[in-house]
Amino acid sequence: MITVALTVEADGRFSDIHLVGADESALLGRGALEAVEALGHFRPLPAALGLQRMPVQVTLVYKLR
């Protein structure tokens, strides 16, 4: 398991993308970061939330064969 933290800005862009906790494998950590960065962005945050940014954590589970 690799956990990636990031901030979603009001316009949907990602910022402050980084790994959380111990990284057991540099290769898996790099892959997790690349997977999140490849998404590029989300839709803008709904104005009704009243947020300029929203912190998010995503946990990726790898099954090695």
N, C-alpha and C positions, 0 to 999 in steps of 0.2 A: 504494500500500500504506500502510495506517495500522496501527500497533501500539498496542494498548491493554493496559496492565498493571493487575492488580487482585489483591487478596488474598481468598481464600475462607476464611471463618472456620469453626470447627469445626461450627457449626450450619447451614452452607451459605450464610449471608449474604455479600454482597460488601462489601468496604471498600477504601479507597484506590484508587479507579478513576481512572486518568489515562493520557494519551497518552505514548508513549515515542518519543524521537527527534524529528527535525524534522517539523513538520506542514506539508505543502505546501499544504494548503487548509484554512482554518478551517471551511468548510462540511462537508468530508468528515470532519474530525476530530470535529466536533460530532455528525455522524451516527453515527460509529463508537462514540462514548461513549454515545449514546442507544440504540444497538442492544444494547450490553452491559448497560446499566442496565435495559432492557426485559425482559431475562431474569429479573431480580429476584433469583434465588438458585439454587443447586444443591441437591442432596440433601446432608444432613450428611456430613461427612468420615467415612469408616469408622474406627471406634475402633481397629482393628488397625493403622492407620497411625501411631497415637500422636502425631498432629499437632494443635495448637491452631489453626493456620492454614496455608494453602498459597499461595505466590505463583504467579500464572499470567500468561502473556502470550499474547494472541490477536492474530494478524495478519489484517486484513480487506483483501481485494483488490477494488478497484472497477474495473468496466469501464464507462467512459463512452462513450456513443454519441452 
